[in-house]
Amino acid sequence: MRRLILALILLVTSRAAHAQSMKLGFVDVQRAVQEVEEGKAARTRLKKELDERRGTMDKKRSSLEKLKADYDKQAPILSDEAKKKKQEELQKFVIEAQNSAQEMQEELQGKEQEAMQSISKRLLQVVAEVSEKESFSFVLDKAALLYAPAASDVTNEVVRRYNERFGAGTAGASTQKAQGKPPAPKK
């Protein structure tokens, strides 16, 4: 019995000593994705495309409103068959506009996901580098934490290193070439 108690005490003591040597860090991944140059460039590019597409959709909406106004003016003097034909044209135009808006939204969401996946993949590489350099045992996403001391936050270091290594993504690589800098080595 004494041996069992002694073994348990030694086991608990050794685990406590091991736990004290672990170093934990965290990264606010959502903030990092928004703050890296590539993330900012992607958001700017997607916003510009969204604005252009919204302009196109606004033109279609204006055309639809004009067609509806014209129909409302002509409806009292149109025959039942002509009214039916105009209503079908309006309905077809409405459906096309709705389909177009949905396709635009899905396409832009796909582009955003693609950009964020690329950034996230690179971000994980940088987190691994920072973890290795700083001797972290574990680095967690801030979203999974209830509490952590601010000193364990390595988000700023991850963002800084990401921007040094990748810049604004493909634009950053071409800028480095133009400045005569070799591209950052990839692991």
C-alpha positions in Angstrom: 0.0 0.0 0.0 2.8 2.4 0.9 4.5 1.7 -2.5 1.2 2.5 -4.3 0.8 5.8 -2.4 4.5 6.7 -3.0 4.1 5.9 -6.7 1.0 8.1 -7.0 2.8 11.0 -5.2 5.8 10.6 -7.6 3.5 10.5 -10.6 1.5 13.6 -9.6 4.8 15.5 -8.7 6.4 14.6 -12.1 3.2 15.6 -14.0 3.1 18.9 -12.1 6.7 19.6 -12.9 6.1 18.8 -16.6 3.0 21.0 -16.7 5.0 23.9 -15.3 7.5 23.6 -18.1 4.8 23.9 -20.8 4.5 27.2 -22.5 1.1 28.2 -24.0 0.3 30.9 -26.5 -2.7 32.1 -28.4 -3.5 33.8 -31.7 -6.6 35.8 -32.5 -6.9 34.2 -35.9 -9.9 36.3 -37.0 -8.0 39.5 -36.2 -4.8 38.2 -37.8 -6.6 37.4 -41.1 -8.1 40.9 -41.1 -4.8 42.6 -40.3 -2.4 40.9 -42.7 -1.7 42.8 -45.9 -3.0 39.9 -48.0 -6.3 39.9 -46.1 -6.7 43.7 -46.5 -5.9 43.4 -50.2 -8.4 40.5 -50.6 -11.1 42.5 -48.8 -10.5 45.6 -50.9 -10.6 43.5 -54.1 -13.8 41.7 -53.1 -15.4 45.0 -52.0 -14.6 46.6 -55.4 -16.1 43.6 -57.2 -19.2 43.7 -55.0 -19.6 47.4 -55.6 -19.4 46.9 -59.4 -21.9 44.0 -59.3 -24.2 46.1 -57.1 -24.1 48.8 -59.7 -25.2 46.3 -62.3 -28.0 45.0 -60.1 -29.1 48.5 -59.4 -29.4 49.1 -63.2 -31.5 45.9 -63.5 -33.7 47.0 -60.6 -34.2 50.4 -62.2 -35.1 48.8 -65.5 -37.6 46.5 -63.7 -39.2 49.5 -61.9 -39.5 51.3 -65.2 -41.1 48.3 -66.8 -43.5 48.0 -63.9 -44.4 51.7 -64.1 -45.0 51.4 -67.9 -47.2 48.4 -67.3 -49.2 50.2 -64.6 -49.8 53.2 -67.0 -50.8 50.9 -69.9 -52.8 48.3 -67.9 -56.2 50.1 -68.1 -56.1 50.2 -71.9 -54.5 46.8 -72.6 -56.6 43.8 -73.5 -56.6 40.8 -71.1 -54.2 38.9 -73.4 -51.8 41.8 -73.6 -51.9 42.3 -69.8 -51.2 38.6 -69.3 -48.2 38.8 -71.7 -46.8 41.9 -70.0 -47.2 40.3 -66.6 -45.4 37.2 -67.8 -42.5 39.4 -69.1 -42.3 41.2 -65.8 -42.3 37.9 -63.8 -39.6 36.5 -66.1 -37.5 39.7 -65.5 -38.0 39.4 -61.7 -36.9 35.8 -61.7 -33.9 36.5 -63.8 -32.9 39.4 -61.5 -33.3 37.2 -58.4 -31.3 34.4 -60.0 -28.6 36.8 -61.0 -28.4 38.3 -57.5 -28.2 34.8 -55.9 -25.4 33.7 -58.4 -23.5 36.9 -57.6 -23.7 36.3 -53.9 -22.6 32.7 -54.2 -19.7 33.6 -56.5 -18.5 36.3 -54.2 -18.8 34.0 -51.1 -16.8 31.4 -53.0 -14.1 33.9 -53.8 -14.0 35.1 -50.2 -13.7 31.5 -48.9 -10.9 30.8 -51.4 -8.9 33.8 -50.3 -9.4 33.1 -46.6 -8.4 29.5 -47.0 -5.1 30.6 -48.7 -4.5 33.1 -46.0 -5.3 30.6 -43.2 -3.0 28.0 -44.7 -0.1 30.5 -44.8 -1.1 31.8 -41.3 -0.7 28.3 -39.9 2.9 28.1 -41.3 3.7 31.4 -39.6 2.2 30.3 -36.3 4.3 27.1 -36.5 7.4 29.2 -37.0 6.6 31.6 -34.1 5.8 28.6 -31.9 9.1 27.0 -32.7 11.1 30.2 -32.2 9.3 31.1 -28.9 9.3 27.5 -27.7 5.6 27.2 -27.2 4.2 23.8 -26.3 0.8 24.8 -27.6 -0.7 27.7 -29.5 -4.5 28.0 -29.5 -7.0 30.1 -31.3 -8.3 32.9 -29.1 -11.9 31.9 -30.0 -11.4 28.7 -28.1 -10.2 30.4 -24.9 -12.1 31.6 -22.0 -9.1 33.3 -20.4 -5.4 33.8 -21.1 -2.9 36.4 -19.9 -2.2 39.1 -22.5 1.5 38.1 -22.5 0.5 34.8 -24.1 -1.0 36.6 -27.2 1.3 36.2 -30.2 -1.1 37.7 -32.7 0.9 40.8 -33.4 4.1 38.7 -34.0 2.2 36.4 -36.3 0.8 39.3 -38.4 4.3 41.0 -38.5 6.0 37.8 -39.7 3.2 37.0 -42.2 3.5 40.4 -43.8 7.3 40.1 -43.9 7.1 36.7 -45.5 4.0 36.9 -47.8 3.2 40.6 -48.1 -0.1 41.1 -49.9 0.0 37.6 -51.4 0.8 37.4 -55.1 1.0 41.2 -55.3 3.6 41.1 -52.5 5.7 38.6 -54.3 5.7 40.7 -57.5 6.6 43.8 -55.5 9.6 41.9 -53.9 10.8 40.9 -57.4 10.4 44.5 -58.7 12.5 45.7 -55.8 15.2 43.1 -56.5 14.4 41.2 -53.3 14.3 37.4 -53.5 11.0 35.9 -52.5 10.8 34.5 -49.0 11.7 30.8 -48.8 8.8 28.4 -48.4 9.0 25.5 -46.0 
